[in-house]
């Protein structure tokens, strides 16, 4: 998958007071104009000229992909990673771009083949098919050698087959304009004529569709509608580590298939399932049936829910039960739960028989996007969080979004804080997508899969560069220096504060502290807090129930953070949204003064 950056052409002012341009912009009402069609149909050239006429930004999706791939050309991406990888990234780029509002967007020839892309274009844009015949296309594409799908023995026949295959999908576009060998300005005029004539019809048709859909759904529960979206879609993220690489599978129904996936990676192995009482009640029968159906011997170890289980006492008990079940090194420990179970079971796996394989099946949004990936395992100490542990990578991660439906709204919000973190540390476009469409991440299965996949991809990329946090893996701790201190001072009482809430307050504090130090604009700090608050997350210390520690106590708690080196504090701070960095040896006096002011915030 490919992570997008913004590389758009700025809007030009509409020329000559063109009434048709004004009419089109008014009719768009925040939507994008999206060009679709075959390679060589003129999407980029005509789109750029149309954008200038309408006074809108122009964005080329292919240029976005190239920029995100550190300058690799599209043929190079195809050659190195394959078409499927490219299509995954292309879809994500387009889905995020469409959240940015009015623009003219040129897409690649295969983009409109993806049903999810077509659905998003229909919801957020107006599609324009530039329909060129085979002869015209062949004449144009011969001029360049940058079409990887045409690198065949018979490019002319390949192009013919592609055109035949794709035409039925292109015919689903809102508007069709024939692309001929005419001056590009002539083609732009024809597109404008078509928009003026057909936008009212398109809007009327969509209103009718919405009305019919609403009527059909009258007797269905809204949550069921949301849960059924994107039912068959899957994502796979590969974590590339020498000798310890593994896949993260993301989608629906994965708990039901867990036995088959485990048997595939460890034929003949037995399993020790480590879970908590809540997950056992809701989901354990499904997992046990899956293992039984796959012929896998297993034992189940249940712990109490909550941070209290990340203790030396519980760790010792689970180790003893794993050994009593005769789980050998070639067997697997299965962490089936949220972050607490994942950290605990992972540390057990790292320790039993001096290292056993394990599988993560995370059941909370927070654990799916963060703690299940990267190999950090551990338990808490009275001196601080996660101070006892080891780096121990899983053999497989199965992130089943279906189990997220059983989370409370509070738990889901807590996980969403970690999703936001990935946008803040290095992906402004992802943060903008979340700002524009957070509701969809809370309710739509397809968007949940996308959010989990992007988060895991970000973390996997960083972990591959810095597995044991000697460098930029520390960026993943944005908000955690503050958040862990708040958790320690509330004695890990989940009734008062859960981890994601601590991270949310911590990220808002990190942003405000960055602004106080002149590192980022105050508006950026306000933007971070505003988005977190918009989904119901806390952003200030005073929102922690019963919090009565003073600034000195918070600072002292921060000194137990794992990133302290030589007695000096390390923070993850921001130069702006998507621009986090590691700040070492932060002056304690500055932190103390900031905390005092934070505690006084009205």
C-alpha positions, 0 to 999 in steps of 0.5 A: 500500500502507498501512503499519499501526500498532497501534490496538487496544482493550486486553484486559478481564479476563473477568467472572464466572469464566465457564468457557466463556471459560476453555475457549475461551482454553485451546483457542485456544493462541495463535490469534486469533478472526477475524470475517469477513462482509459490511459491516453484519454486526456484526463490530466491535460483536460482536467488541468485546463478545466480546473483553471477555467472553474477556479478549482484546484487540480489534483492528479492521483498518479502524481500523488502516488508517485510523491508518496512513493518517494519519487518511484515512478508508476512502472517502478512501483508495478515492477517492485510491488505488483499491480495489486499493491498499486491498486490498494494505494491508488484506492486509498489516495482517491478515497482521501482526496475526495474528502477535500471538497471541490477540486478537479481530480484525474484518476488512473485508468484502472481506478474506476474498476474498484467498486469502493472507489466508484461508490465514494466517487458517487457520494463525494463527486461527479464522474466524467468519462472521457471516452476515446476509441482504440485508434485514438488511444493507441496513437496517444500512448505510443508517445510515452513508455510509462504504461506498465500494463502495456509492457507486453509482446502485443501492446495494441491487443492488450489495450483493446482487451483492457478497453473492452473489459473496462468499458462497462464500468466506465459507462456507469460514470455520471457524464460521458464526453467523447475524447477526440483529436481536437485542441484541448480547449475545445474538449474543455468547452465540451466538458463544460457544456455537458456539466451545465446540461447534466448536473441538474439531472444527476442531482435529481437522480441522486435525490431519488436514489436516496429517497428510495434507499431510505424507504427500503431501509425503514424496517432495518436497524441502522447499526445492521446497515452499517455493519454490513458495509464492505463485508467481503473486503480484506487488507493485508499489511506485511511487517518486513523484519529479517527472519521475523516478518509476518502479516496483518490480516484486516477484515470481517469474519477473521475470528471464524477463520482463525483456525485455518490461518493458524494451521497454515502458519504452524501445521500441527501446532497446539495453542494456548488461548489467553483472553479476558472474562469479557472477550471470553463471554462475547467471542471465545466460542467462535474462536474455539469452534474455529480451532476445533474445526481446524483440528487444533488442540487448545487450552484456554486461560482467562484473566480479569479484564483491565490493567490490573492483569498486567502484573507480575502475579498474573504473568506468573499464573499464566506462565504456569498454566501454559506450561501445565498445558504442555505447550511447547516452543513449536506451539502457539500462544494466542492473545485474544483480547485488547491491549492488556491481553496482547501485552501480557500474552506476548510477554508470556510468549517471550518468556515461556521456554525462552521464547515461543511463537504467538498470534495476536487476535486483537479485539479492540480498535486500540489494540488493532491499530497499535498494541498488536503490531510491532512486538512490544510486550510487557506488564506494569510495575508500581513505578510505571507502565510497561516497564517490565517486558521484551520485544517479541514479534508475533507470527500473525495478526488477525484484526477482525473488525466485526468484533468492534461492534461489541465495544462500548462507545467509550472503548471505541473512542479510546482506540480512535485516539490512536488512529488520530495519532498516525495522522499527526505523526507523519500523515497530514492527509490521513488526519484531514480524512479523519477530520472530514469523515470521522463518523464513517470510521465509527459506523462503516465497516469499510472505513474501519478497515481502511483506518485500521489498515492505514494505521497498521501500515504506518506502524509497520513501516516505522517498526521495519526501520527501528524495531527496538525503538533506538530511533524514530519508532519513538514517534509512535509515543506521541501523547504517551509521555503525558498520558502514561503519567496520568494513568500512573497517577490515577492508579490505572483505574479504568473507571476514571481513565483508560489508555486511549483517553490518556493518549488523547489528553496527552496529544492535545497537551503535546500540541499545546506545549509545542505551540507554547515553545513556538514549534507549531502554530497555535491554530494547529494545537487548537485543531488537534484538540477540536478534532479529538473533542468532536468525537467525545474524547477528553483533551484537558487534564481537568476532564480526568475525574477526581484528578488532584495531583499537582504539576510536580507530581505529574513531572515526577511520573514522567521521569518513569517514562521509558524514553528518559535517557540519562535523567533527561526527559524526551517528548514527541512534539509537533511542528505542525499536523503530520510533522511530529519529531523527537525532542530530547533533553526538554527543559524540566522547568518549561514542562513544569510551568506548562503543566501548572498552566494546564491545571489552571485551564478553565 
